[in-house]
Amino acid sequence: MKNKSFLFWLSLSLIWMGVIFAFSHQAYSGRISEEYLGEANIPVRKLAHMSEFGLLYFLYLKSLLSLNGALEPRARRQRGWLALLLVFAYAASDEWHQSFVPGRSSQFNDVLVDMLGAVLMALFLILIGKLPPGKPGLRDPSVQ
């Protein structure tokens, strides 16, 4: 049963990565959206990036957590950090991919915006109690 859960979340992660790739592959998309959004173009696009990569973090995390059912808080935190690392890798590769698309640019600041979305999702999950707070490797004080 655990393998089915992992495959489900991994499949959703891969599909979402494909959606992000498709959006990134649209030539001159910044100019096109600017025609419709005007001055709101940049904030809307940055919020879209944050949302895309926040969701990717969530999907990666669910994939990693489904490998073992009831994980201790330390292992859950470590998988949370691993999910952030995976998001960073995909965000960086997405920016590199955009450097080959006509009318698109590749900027490290966009990777940071993408990571902000992932970090905000992680903080939200900590806030609602779905991910334990703290740094990986630290002992959870609630565990005796």
VEXMAR-583299 format. One line per field, with one value per residue: residue number from 1; residue in three letters; x, y, z of N, C-alpha, C in turn. Coordinates in steps of 0.2 Angstrom, whole numbers, padded with zeros to 4 digits. Each point is the difference from the previous one (the first is absolute). Example, Ala and Ser with C-alpha at 12.3 -4.5 7.8 and 13.67 -1.06 7.14 Angstrom:
num: 1 2;
residuo: ala ser;
n.X: 0066 -0002;
n.Y: -0028 0005;
n.Z: 0039 -0004;
ca.X: -0004 0004;
ca.Y: 0006 0006;
ca.Z: 0000 0001;
c.X: 0004 -0004;
c.Y: 0006 0005;
c.Z: 0000 0003;
//
This chain:
num: 1 2 3 4 5 6 7 8 9 10 11 12 13 14 15 16 17 18 19 20 21 22 23 24 25 26 27 28 29 30 31 32 33 34 35 36 37 38 39 40 41 42 43 44 45 46 47 48 49 50 51 52 53 54 55 56 57 58 59 60 61 62 63 64 65 66 67 68 69 70 71 72 73 74 75 76 77 78 79 80 81 82 83 84 85 86 87 88 89 90 91 92 93 94 95 96 97 98 99 100 101 102 103 104 105 106 107 108 109 110 111 112 113 114 115 116 117 118 119 120 121 122 123 124 125 126 127 128 129 130 131 132 133 134 135 136 137 138 139 140 141 142 143 144;
residuo: met lys asn lys ser phe leu phe trp leu ser leu ser leu ile trp met gly val ile phe ala phe ser his gln ala tyr ser gly arg ile ser glu glu tyr leu gly glu ala asn ile pro val arg lys leu ala his met ser glu phe gly leu leu tyr phe leu tyr leu lys ser leu leu ser leu asn gly ala leu glu pro arg ala arg arg gln arg gly trp leu ala leu leu leu val phe ala tyr ala ala ser asp glu trp his gln ser phe val pro gly arg ser ser gln phe asn asp val leu val asp met leu gly ala val leu met ala leu phe leu ile leu ile gly lys leu pro pro gly lys pro gly leu arg asp pro ser val gln;
n.X: 0004 0006 0002 -0006 0001 0006 -0002 -0005 0003 0004 -0005 -0003 0006 0001 -0007 0001 0005 -0004 -0004 0005 0002 -0007 -0002 0006 -0003 -0005 0001 0004 -0001 0005 0002 -0002 0003 0005 -0002 -0001 0006 0003 -0001 -0006 0003 0005 -0004 -0004 0005 0002 -0006 0000 0006 -0002 -0006 0003 0005 -0004 -0004 0005 0002 -0007 0000 0006 -0002 -0006 0004 0004 -0005 -0002 0007 -0001 -0004 0001 0002 0006 -0001 0005 -0003 -0006 0003 0004 -0006 -0001 0006 -0001 -0006 0002 0004 -0005 -0004 0006 0001 -0007 0000 0006 -0003 -0006 0004 0004 -0006 -0003 0006 -0003 -0005 -0002 0003 0003 0001 0006 -0003 0005 -0001 -0002 0006 0002 -0004 0002 0006 -0002 -0003 0005 0004 -0004 0000 0006 0000 -0004 0003 0005 -0002 -0002 0006 0000 0004 0004 0000 0004 0006 0002 0000 -0005 0001 -0006 -0001 -0005 0005 -0002;
n.Y: -0006 0000 -0006 -0002 0001 -0003 -0005 0000 0001 -0005 -0003 0002 -0001 -0006 -0001 0002 -0004 -0004 0002 0000 -0006 -0001 0002 -0003 -0005 0004 0001 0005 -0004 0003 0001 -0006 -0002 0004 -0003 -0005 -0001 0003 0005 -0003 0000 0004 0004 0000 0001 0004 0002 0000 0003 0004 0000 0000 0004 0004 0000 0001 0004 0001 0000 0004 0005 0000 0001 0004 0003 -0001 0001 0003 -0004 -0002 0006 0000 0005 -0002 -0006 0002 0003 -0006 -0003 0004 0000 -0006 0001 0005 -0005 -0005 0004 0002 -0006 -0001 0004 -0003 -0006 0002 0004 -0006 -0004 0005 -0001 -0005 0003 0001 0006 -0005 0001 -0001 0000 0000 0007 -0003 -0003 0006 0003 -0005 0001 0006 -0002 -0004 0005 0004 -0004 -0001 0006 0000 -0005 0004 0006 -0004 -0001 0001 0004 -0004 0005 0004 -0001 -0003 -0005 0004 -0002 -0004 0006 -0001 -0002 -0004;
n.Z: 0000 0004 -0004 0001 0006 0001 -0004 0004 0006 -0002 -0002 0005 0003 -0003 0001 0006 0000 -0003 0005 0005 -0003 -0001 0006 0002 -0004 0003 -0006 0002 0004 0002 -0006 -0001 0006 -0002 -0006 0003 0003 -0005 0004 0000 -0006 0002 0004 -0005 -0005 0004 0001 -0006 0000 0005 -0003 -0006 0003 0003 -0005 -0004 0005 0000 -0006 0000 0005 -0003 -0005 0003 0002 -0006 0000 0006 0003 0006 -0002 0003 0004 0002 -0002 0003 0005 0001 -0001 0004 0003 -0001 0001 0005 0001 0000 0003 0004 0000 0001 0005 0002 -0001 0003 0004 0001 0000 0004 0002 -0002 0003 -0006 0001 0002 0006 0002 0006 0003 -0001 -0006 0001 0003 -0005 -0004 0003 -0001 -0006 -0001 0002 -0004 -0005 0001 0000 -0006 -0003 0002 -0002 -0005 0002 -0007 0002 0004 0004 -0001 0002 -0006 0003 0001 0007 -0001 0003 -0004 -0003 0004;
ca.X: -0004 0004 0002 -0006 -0001 0006 0000 -0005 0003 0005 -0003 -0002 0006 0003 -0004 0000 0007 -0002 -0004 0005 0005 -0004 0000 0007 0001 -0004 0004 -0002 -0006 0000 -0003 -0007 -0004 0000 -0005 -0006 0000 0003 0005 0000 0003 0005 -0003 -0004 0005 0004 -0005 -0001 0006 0000 -0005 0002 0005 -0003 -0003 0005 0002 -0005 0000 0006 0000 -0005 0003 0005 -0003 -0004 0005 -0001 -0007 0001 0007 0001 0001 0007 0000 -0005 0004 0005 -0003 -0002 0006 0002 -0005 0003 0006 -0003 -0003 0005 0003 -0004 -0001 0007 0000 -0005 0003 0004 -0004 -0002 0006 0000 -0006 0000 -0004 0000 0007 0001 0002 0001 -0006 -0006 0000 -0002 -0007 -0003 0002 -0004 -0006 0001 0001 -0006 -0004 0003 -0002 -0007 -0001 0002 -0005 -0006 0002 0002 0008 0003 0005 0007 0005 0001 0006 -0001 -0005 -0006 -0001 -0006 0002 0005;
ca.Y: 0006 0006 0002 0003 0007 0003 0000 0005 0007 0001 0001 0007 0004 0000 0003 0007 0002 0001 0006 0005 0000 0002 0008 0003 0000 0005 0005 0007 0000 0006 0005 -0002 0001 0007 0004 -0001 0002 0006 0001 -0006 -0006 -0003 -0003 -0006 -0006 -0002 -0004 -0006 -0004 -0002 -0005 -0006 -0004 -0002 -0007 -0005 -0002 -0004 -0007 -0004 -0002 -0006 -0006 -0002 -0002 -0006 -0006 -0003 0002 0004 0002 0004 0007 0001 -0002 0004 0006 -0001 0000 0007 0003 -0004 0002 0006 0000 -0002 0006 0004 -0003 0000 0007 0002 -0003 0003 0006 -0001 -0001 0006 0004 -0003 0002 0007 0005 -0001 0001 -0004 0004 -0003 0003 -0004 -0006 0002 0001 -0006 -0002 0004 -0003 -0006 0001 0002 -0006 -0004 0004 -0001 -0007 0000 0003 -0004 -0006 -0006 -0001 0002 0006 -0001 -0002 -0007 -0002 0002 -0004 0003 0001 -0003 -0008 -0002;
ca.Z: 0000 0000 -0007 -0004 0002 -0003 -0007 -0001 0001 -0005 -0006 0000 0000 -0007 -0004 0002 -0003 -0007 -0001 0001 -0006 -0006 0001 -0001 -0007 -0004 -0003 0001 0005 0004 -0005 -0001 0006 0002 -0004 0004 0007 0001 0006 0004 -0003 0004 0006 -0001 -0002 0006 0004 -0004 0001 0007 0001 -0003 0003 0007 -0002 -0001 0006 0003 -0004 0002 0007 0000 -0003 0004 0006 -0001 0000 0006 0003 0006 0001 0006 -0002 -0003 -0007 -0004 -0001 -0005 -0006 -0001 -0003 -0006 -0005 -0002 -0005 -0007 -0003 -0003 -0006 -0006 -0002 -0003 -0007 -0004 -0002 -0006 -0005 -0003 -0004 -0007 -0003 -0003 0004 0007 0003 0006 0005 0007 0004 -0001 0004 0007 0000 0000 0007 0005 0000 0004 0007 0003 0001 0005 0006 0001 0003 0007 0004 0001 0003 -0004 0000 0006 -0001 0002 -0005 0000 0005 0007 0003 0001 0007 0002 0000 0006;
c.X: 0004 0003 -0005 0000 0006 -0001 -0006 0003 0006 -0003 -0003 0005 0002 -0005 0000 0007 -0001 -0004 0004 0004 -0004 0000 0006 0002 -0003 0005 -0004 -0006 0000 -0003 -0008 -0004 0000 -0005 -0007 0000 0003 0005 0000 0003 0006 -0002 -0004 0004 0004 -0004 -0002 0006 0000 -0005 0002 0005 -0002 -0004 0005 0003 -0004 0000 0006 0000 -0005 0003 0006 -0003 -0004 0004 -0001 -0006 0001 0007 0001 0001 0007 0000 -0004 0004 0005 -0003 -0003 0005 0002 -0005 0002 0006 -0002 -0003 0005 0003 -0004 -0001 0006 0000 -0005 0003 0005 -0003 -0002 0005 0000 -0007 0000 -0005 0000 0007 0001 0004 0000 -0006 -0006 0001 -0001 -0007 -0003 0001 -0004 -0007 0001 0001 -0007 -0005 0003 -0002 -0007 -0001 0003 -0006 -0007 0002 0002 0007 0003 0005 0007 0005 0001 0006 -0001 -0005 -0006 -0001 -0006 0001 0004 0004;
c.Y: 0006 0002 0003 0008 0004 0002 0006 0007 0002 0001 0007 0005 0001 0004 0008 0003 0001 0006 0006 0001 0003 0008 0003 0000 0004 0006 0007 0000 0006 0006 -0001 0002 0007 0004 -0001 0003 0007 0000 -0006 -0006 -0003 -0003 -0007 -0005 -0002 -0004 -0007 -0005 -0003 -0005 -0006 -0004 -0002 -0007 -0005 -0002 -0004 -0007 -0004 -0003 -0006 -0006 -0003 -0003 -0007 -0006 -0004 0003 0005 0001 0004 0007 0001 -0002 0004 0007 -0001 -0001 0007 0003 -0003 0003 0007 0000 -0002 0006 0004 -0003 0001 0008 0003 -0003 0004 0007 -0001 -0002 0006 0004 -0003 0002 0007 0004 -0001 0001 -0004 0004 -0003 0002 -0004 -0006 0001 0001 -0007 -0004 0003 -0004 -0007 0001 0002 -0006 -0004 0004 -0001 -0007 -0001 0003 -0004 -0007 -0006 -0001 0003 0006 -0003 -0002 -0007 -0002 0002 -0004 0004 0000 -0004 -0008 -0001 -0006;
c.Z: 0000 -0007 -0004 0002 -0003 -0007 -0002 0000 -0004 -0007 0000 0000 -0007 -0005 0001 -0003 -0007 -0002 0000 -0006 -0005 0001 -0002 -0007 -0005 -0002 0001 0005 0004 -0004 -0001 0006 0002 -0004 0004 0007 0002 0006 0005 -0002 0004 0007 -0001 -0002 0006 0005 -0003 0001 0007 0001 -0004 0004 0007 -0001 -0001 0006 0004 -0003 0001 0007 0001 -0003 0005 0007 -0001 0000 0006 0003 0006 0001 0006 -0002 -0003 -0007 -0004 -0002 -0006 -0007 -0002 -0003 -0007 -0005 -0002 -0004 -0007 -0003 -0002 -0006 -0006 -0002 -0004 -0007 -0004 -0002 -0006 -0006 -0004 -0004 -0007 -0003 -0002 0004 0008 0003 0006 0005 0007 0005 0000 0003 0007 0001 0000 0007 0005 0001 0003 0007 0004 0001 0006 0007 0002 0003 0007 0004 0001 0003 -0004 -0001 0006 -0001 0002 -0005 0000 0004 0007 0003 0002 0008 0003 0001 0006 -0001;
//
